[in-house]
Amino acid sequence: MATIATVHLASSFVATRIGLPRRLSSRAYASSSSRNNPRAMSKTTITAKLSRRGVVVPLLALVAATTAAATPAAAQDQQGYTTSASGLEYCDTMVGTGESIAKGALIKVHYTGTLEDGTVFDSSYKRGKPLSFNVGVGQVIRGWDEGILGGSDVPPMLTGGKRKLRIPPKLGYGERGAGCRGKSCVIPPNSVLLFDVELVGKGYK
């Protein structure tokens, strides 16, 4: 069985700043629209025409509703996973009621790890003994540190909690894979890893 070994991968984040033009005043907008398009009407003209017909329609609300209808809704994961900024996906199946853990703390974790095709590559349950390690200091793959200890947009696990993790390659074993002998690997390169983890509590050496 492959063990949860440490893999250090370089990562980079690129942020861009987009400058937005100043908003035109309603009068300037109506004036420029009329000059460029003889058939264009100002918001005041549209409102007046609707009022004469006995119809009261808030123009801005109408535009907002039209825009919202044209914008597709964000896709939701049917399995209940939430995706963090790092690409880690997590789903709590049982929220713990015990104490929280601090970075560097020695903890005990039970887990089962599978590939996307359902192949189980490691399980502490089968060995009958949870894994002990210091969390948040690079002793395990990055997806575990973030998925258990938490991050800027990932809540930390509490003792007794159970969580599903879907770990992208960059937070797992990356291009190298794990448990490789020749061309055969227990965890192939660029594998997405699925884990069921249970935070048993503090560990002891």
C-alpha positions in Angstrom: 0.0 0.0 0.0 1.1 3.5 -0.7 1.5 5.8 2.3 0.6 9.4 2.5 4.1 10.8 1.7 5.1 14.4 1.4 5.3 16.0 -2.0 6.5 19.6 -2.5 5.1 21.3 -5.6 5.8 24.8 -6.8 2.7 26.9 -7.3 2.0 30.5 -8.4 -1.0 32.8 -8.4 -1.4 35.6 -10.9 -3.6 38.5 -10.0 -4.7 41.1 -12.5 -6.2 44.5 -11.9 -8.9 45.6 -14.3 -9.6 49.3 -14.6 -13.2 50.3 -15.0 -14.4 53.5 -16.8 -16.2 56.1 -14.9 -20.0 55.8 -15.0 -21.7 58.3 -17.3 -24.4 60.5 -15.8 -28.0 59.6 -17.0 -28.2 63.0 -18.8 -24.9 62.5 -20.6 -25.9 58.9 -21.5 -29.2 60.0 -22.9 -27.7 62.9 -24.8 -24.9 60.8 -26.4 -27.3 57.9 -27.2 -29.6 60.3 -29.0 -26.9 61.9 -31.1 -25.4 58.5 -32.1 -28.8 56.8 -32.7 -31.8 58.9 -33.7 -34.2 56.1 -32.7 -32.7 55.9 -29.2 -34.8 57.1 -26.3 -33.7 58.4 -22.9 -34.9 56.6 -19.7 -37.2 59.6 -19.0 -38.9 59.2 -22.4 -39.4 55.4 -21.9 -40.8 55.9 -18.4 -43.2 58.6 -19.7 -44.5 56.4 -22.5 -45.1 53.6 -20.0 -46.9 55.9 -17.6 -49.3 57.2 -20.2 -50.4 53.6 -20.9 -51.0 53.1 -17.2 -48.1 50.8 -16.8 -45.6 51.4 -13.9 -42.3 49.6 -14.5 -39.2 50.5 -12.6 -36.7 50.7 -15.5 -33.6 49.8 -13.5 -35.3 46.8 -12.0 -36.5 45.7 -15.4 -32.9 45.9 -16.8 -31.5 44.0 -13.8 -34.1 41.3 -14.1 -33.3 40.9 -17.8 -29.6 40.7 -17.2 -30.0 38.1 -14.4 -32.2 36.0 -16.7 -29.6 36.1 -19.4 -26.8 35.0 -17.0 -26.6 31.3 -16.4 -26.6 30.1 -12.8 -23.4 28.8 -11.3 -23.2 25.0 -11.4 -23.6 23.3 -8.0 -21.9 20.0 -7.1 -24.5 17.4 -6.8 -22.4 15.5 -4.3 -22.2 18.5 -1.9 -18.5 19.4 -2.4 -17.3 22.9 -1.9 -14.3 24.1 -3.9 -11.7 26.2 -2.3 -9.5 28.8 -4.0 -6.6 26.3 -4.1 -8.7 23.8 -6.0 -9.3 21.5 -3.0 -12.9 20.2 -2.7 -14.3 19.2 0.6 -17.6 17.9 2.0 -18.4 17.3 5.7 -20.3 14.1 6.4 -20.1 14.6 10.1 -19.1 17.9 11.9 -17.0 17.1 14.9 -18.0 18.3 18.4 -14.6 18.0 20.0 -11.7 20.4 20.3 -10.0 22.2 17.4 -6.4 21.5 16.4 -3.5 23.9 16.0 -0.9 24.0 13.4 2.0 21.6 14.2 -0.2 19.6 16.6 0.3 15.8 16.6 -3.0 14.2 15.5 -4.5 10.8 14.7 -6.5 10.4 11.5 -8.3 7.4 10.0 -8.7 7.5 6.3 -9.5 5.6 3.1 -7.9 6.8 -0.2 -9.3 6.0 -3.6 -8.7 6.9 -7.2 -11.4 8.3 -9.4 -12.1 4.8 -10.9 -12.9 3.6 -7.4 -9.6 1.8 -6.8 -8.7 1.8 -3.1 -4.9 2.5 -2.8 -4.6 2.8 1.0 -6.7 2.6 4.1 -5.8 2.9 7.8 -9.1 1.2 8.7 -7.8 -2.0 7.1 -4.6 -1.8 9.1 -6.7 -1.2 12.2 -4.5 1.8 13.3 -5.0 5.5 12.5 -2.1 7.6 11.0 -0.3 9.9 13.4 1.4 13.1 12.1 2.0 16.8 12.8 -0.6 18.7 10.8 0.2 21.8 8.8 4.0 21.4 8.7 4.4 19.5 5.4 4.6 16.0 6.8 1.7 14.9 4.5 0.4 16.0 1.1 -0.8 19.6 0.9 -4.4 18.6 0.3 -4.4 16.9 3.6 -2.9 19.8 5.5 -5.4 22.2 4.1 -8.4 19.8 4.2 -7.9 18.9 7.9 -6.3 22.0 9.4 -8.3 24.4 7.2 -7.4 27.5 5.3 -8.6 31.0 4.3 -11.8 29.5 2.8 -11.8 26.0 4.3 -13.1 25.5 7.8 -10.9 23.4 10.1 -12.0 20.0 11.2 -12.9 19.4 14.8 -12.2 16.2 16.7 -14.7 13.5 15.9 -15.4 15.0 12.5 -15.6 13.2 9.2 -14.8 14.8 5.8 -14.6 13.9 2.2 -11.7 15.4 0.3 -11.2 15.6 -3.5 -7.6 16.6 -4.0 -6.3 17.8 -7.4 -2.8 16.6 -8.6 -1.1 19.9 -7.6 -2.1 19.3 -4.0 -1.3 15.6 -4.1 1.4 13.6 -5.8 1.5 15.7 -9.0 3.3 14.5 -12.1 5.4 12.0 -10.2 2.7 9.8 -8.8 3.4 7.5 -5.9 4.4 3.8 -5.3 5.9 3.6 -8.8 7.9 0.6 -9.9 9.0 1.0 -13.5 6.0 2.1 -15.4 3.5 0.8 -12.9 2.3 3.2 -10.1 -0.1 2.6 -7.2 -1.0 6.2 -7.7 -0.5 7.2 -11.4 0.9 10.6 -12.3 -1.6 13.5 -12.3 -4.2 11.6 -10.3 -7.1 13.2 -8.5 -7.3 11.7 -5.1 -10.5 11.0 -3.1 -10.2 10.6 0.7 -12.6 9.9 3.5 -10.9 11.2 6.6 -11.9 11.0 10.3 -10.1 13.2 12.8 -9.8 10.8 15.7 -8.0 13.3 18.0 -4.5 14.1 19.3 -1.8 11.6 18.6 0.9 10.3 20.9 4.5 9.2 20.0 
